[in-house]
Amino acid sequence: MKWSWKVARISGIDVSIHLTFFLLLLWIGIVYWQNTQSMSAVVQGIALILVLFGCVVLHEFGHALTARRYGTTTRSITLLPIGGVAAMEKMPEDPREEMLVAAAGPAVNLVIALLLWLWFNFSPVQLNAEGGLTADVPFLYKVMILNFMLAVFNMLPAFPMDGGRVLRAAMAMRMGREPATRRAAAIGQGLAVVMFVLGLLYNPFLMLIAAFIWLGAAGEASSEQMHAALFKSTAGHSMITQFDSLQGSDTLQRAADLTLQTTQKHFPVLVPGQSPGLLTQQALLQGLRQYGEHAQIQQLSLAALPCVDEHEAMETIFIQLRGMETPLVGVTRYSELTGVIDLENVVELINIEEAIKAHRRADSSRLM
Ligand SMILES: [Zn+2]
């Protein structure tokens, strides 16, 4: 994430802090100073926020390490003023697994709260009978209360918060993932509206969270539609079959001609006995500048064309193309190149699937 600063790497996962988080610390410090004029209160206030966010990191690790058990890797965990964000490759497909991954975060906070509660009950440190969350209750007592609140807050059924994900997974077991996501997103946005109104009345911070939930729910719903379109399509079904490829002995002039005559920008280069190479438009222009139009393509040092089997899911290919690892992917049948896929191709597929589905939805609502 932009503007974030890596502070640690724990069991293969980068932990970063977003710069805005330091603004939160500054703000907390100023508020404590204005209210108490005491440096030790400021230090305590900031320490409480740091410990609280340490618990948020543990919460995110709860998600990440559970997801790892089901084969999903997490690249990084970033701390923002509104909480932690774990950048996971994908959520597990199986609703039961997704439910466990989503519930693991709040479970960590519950366990922390429970351990502290046990410690307070069985240690010689006794709380006063009237001990609420006032200035003179012990620091760890505040940590216990805050962890309990974190668990409860995250389990609100407001998709894409953890409770909303559990709800989506529960509904997905009965009605399938895509309709479940649509419904969970609608419930999430409804709760966001309620939260926004409560925020207007009581606490502006709630309005920020409401906006985050509203946008998150909309984003999840649309990425789920994309996922559904790509998940069931295979490379062999959606690939471009009418494409030009070049031989190593072809001249750059021939590649330039094909670039102008067709809509194709990047070309597979077939060399007998070798896996295909890739002539990108950038490599072609570079070659023309360096060697002129009469040079042969095999004079250039070409990248290999990344190839997938025709049964590969389009989603995997989309991730490759979107990550800019390559502008073109080759599709093979019995290790022979039968098609290619580029990003435009994937976008067309998503749009077509979307249009067909919208038509079906309209049809079924007319029937009711
Ligand atoms: Zn969580």
Boltz pocket constraint, residues with backbone or C-beta under 6 A from the ligand:
constraints:
  - pocket:
      binder: B
      contacts: [[A, 59], [A, 60], [A, 63], [A, 102], [A, 105], [A, 106], [A, 154], [A, 162]]
      max_distance: 6.0
